[in-house]
Amino acid sequence: MAVTHTESRARDRILTTASELFYRNGYRATGINEIIRKSGVAKATFYLHFPSKESLVLAYVESMNREEIRVMEEGLKKYPGPYEKLIGLVEFLISWSKERDYRGCAYLNISSEIPDHANPVRRESKHHYVEVRKLVGRLMQELKRVRGTAWKHRDAEQAADDYMLIFSGALAMAQVYHDPEPIRHAIQAVKRLLR
């Protein structure tokens, strides 16, 4: 059975509402009835698209993952080389954190609420960081090629792992302080890493 345009809009509305509530209030504190009420759909419509709260949160994390990776890759196109892209990726976190009332990394937040490592939502949250790490790894390999003999003894994979610690640490600390200042410090740390 084909999904109608109206049904598709209802699904999008549910997902958008849930995304805002999950991010602002947390997964466990957000109830299905609140999502139904705020998205303006009937209960039957909600369950037509999402048979459970877990199916909704999984759709939320999957759609967020696809969109954020797309935005990152698109945003990096404006930078000329791997060094600038690696700096730009961290700089992007400042504007991103200012776009809304920053409550930290949505993937880390959801993961902290779901202790079961085998849970599909938890796996998808981890998948986001795996995808970012792949992107960073490709940029580090490219930077090693560009730097030639200056970087011949540098382990690009280790540098990518170090970068990810700085990147994710900045996200976490910006949430703790509710301030983008740790991200600014992360930019300087990445510059030192990339010397």
PyMOL commands that set and color helices and strands:
alter all, ss='L'
color gray80, all
select helices_A, chain A and resi 5-25+32-39+43-49+53-76+82-98+106-113+120-151+156-177+181-193
alter helices_A, ss='H'
color red, helices_A
deselect
rebuild
show_as cartoon
